[in-house]
Structure formats: structure tokens, C-alpha cells
Amino acid sequence: MKTKAFIFDLDGVIVDTAKYHYLAWQKIASQLGIDFTHEHNELLKGVSRVRSLEIILGLGNIEASQEDKDKWLVQKNEDYLGYITNMKEDEILEGVITVLQFLKANGQLIALGSASKNARPILEKVNILHYFDVIVDGNDVTNAKPDPEVFVRAAKLLGKTASESIVFEDSVAGIQAANIAGMVSVGIGHKDILNEAQYNFNDFTEIDNNFLQTLVNT
């Protein structure tokens, strides 16, 4: 059997930590007098913490010193870490474990490619760290998606080329990064939003073993 590199984003793909990011950012925005909605939160999908803060400050037309920005970034992360401390296995999105089990049982290589700097503790909390051969997160890369650095690095660590790599993503920036890298892109989420993906599924419950086998064989 062929061996491919299967690379997964974290937030919104394996676990839904978006709600915790939202709560932490909303707290910062509220302090600054900014009305931060769920619609605004969509703008932060797949982008770095620094860029997320810039977007929020832009919503309120707020100019801030680097010292203030650094303080808010630390506060946001501390609040977020407080939320994820209590994560459990039931927060893994439906269908993910089945896919990971199939890939592992069939000798495929599995990597995480995420902008999150908290990827390892999250995977440990939900007890699936052992599925991953390689983890590349926000601590390992300098360029945010749609730059493909995180996926290219993951594939390289797995000893695979871009053409041997498949990426599962829920953000437009992530799909673009996979496409730029020349990897197969699988969108997890709304087809109208992730219309640049080569394949689309609403969630992992729609992905069957035949589809995964096809990805391995092609």
C-alpha cells in the first residue's frame, strides 16, 4: 500500500476551540469598548494571534502602543488557556477519531499543521496525541496561512512531497495554503465558503473509508 501524509488543522477540524478563542477575544474587545460579534470572529479564522488583535483594534479604530498590544496578547492567551484546561475527549468533533483510526491502522502518516501555539496541550487533554507522527504548530513557523509554511514543514518532517500530502482544513486561508503548496485540499465546513477546496465535506462523519482509500491510492 502507498503511504501518504495526512495533515490536519486543529481548531474547527479536530476540536472546536473556536468558541474559546471567541470568548477570550470578546473579553479583550469589551475592555476596549468594541462590540465583537460572532460575525466578526469569522475574520479571525486561521490567522495568527497578533493579526487577530490587529483586526479587533481595526474594528474599533483604536491605535495602541506595542506595550499595550503585548499585554493584551498575553491576557488573551491566559484566558484561552484557562478555558482549554477543562477540555475532555467529548470535545473531539464527530467522526474525527474514526478517520484517525483508519489512517493509523493502514500505516498512513499523520501530522498536525496548526497556527495554534497550544496544539500539544489540547491534543493531550483530549487524549489523541498518540495518533500524530509529527506536530507543527505556531511555535515552529513564522508565516501564517495562506503561506503554506506549516504544511510544507509537516510534509518534510514526514518525509513526503507536496504531491503525496493531503490537508484537512476549515478556513479559507488554510485551503489556500494547501493549494499553494500543491497538496490535496479537503475542506471541512460550508462548501460555499470553502469553494477553493478540491473536496468538501460538512464534517468528518461524511468521510468514509472508500474516500480515504482513494486518497491513499491516487
C-alpha angles and dihedrals in degrees: 000000000000119000120224135180112247110196121192131195112219114215111068093000106063100009133008101240090145089095091058092048088050094052092048094048092044089057091054092045092049091054088054094048093250121141101225113190135186087256090056089049090062087068089064097056112125096357130116126265092249093051091045090057090049090054092050093048088049090055089059096037087237124162113203139179120249088246091058092044091052091049092052092047091054092046092049092051093047091051091047092049088051090057097046093048088082097047117131138189092269088070092069107109116254116273096015096105092051091054093046091049092051093049092047093047090052096050098252123153117246128198138173116226109184140150088219116111089201099057098119097050090047093051089047092050093053091041101237102107090109092067093065123085092186135019122198114177142157091292091062104047137056101198123069124220133302078053102086095219096114093052096041090052093048092051092048092051089051090050094243134127125235091257089057093052132093122194127202111203140163099194132076090229090052094050090048090051091053092048093048089052091052094244129136108266122211115188117213106198141028113002093214091058097039094043094138092065119106090223130023133202130167089223142336094276086075093057113090132189092257091060092048090048090052090053090052094048100045 
